[in-house]
């Protein structure tokens, strides 16, 4: 997919992601004293929260594009999660300004198990209290900027999803996959294994192929098992046995 919503080309999509600060993921940037003290105490850059957060933002930028490359649906879910994190962080800032509550923010990554690199880059020194922020105004302004940008991207993806379900937009990679499966049906060996990097994409492919008439199929990820048959949705080995009943494992 090289376009969705207001973004009519790959270049426009890339440019939109490049404009993101992803402020919620780098709170240390707004505490100069904390940053300088952390740099003195850190034995290496990897133990410095400021550096780790900057690197995490770069990784997130790459993650957006990797998710889009996998499927537009996977990107939609990721953008939604990141948008929700920025919105909840802004709510904390607004509550702190009005009530002077003891709110704190942290680099909170709520993704599935593929984001191991991102998890490894979370802050190590714990949450940052908003009362410690010397540039709370800048933090709030950049949060609002990111929320506006993320919301534009998210709404554009939702518009694409709506048109896709109406048959007004197409997923070329999924169409090609269906073509390959149709050709496979004419062969003696009709079995197919499809690997994909993200569980969200695997579930999307499963649901879409089921709509297109594929009747003997299962989807397995680290989070769940789905099947069009009567196999267990908790026993991974049962799915394996159905796919390969005669093998080194099963006889």
Beta strands, then each sheet from edge to edge (+ up, - down):
strand 1: 104-105
strand 2: 128-129
strand 3: 218-220
strand 4: 225-227
sheet 1: 1+ 2-
sheet 2: 3+ 4-
end
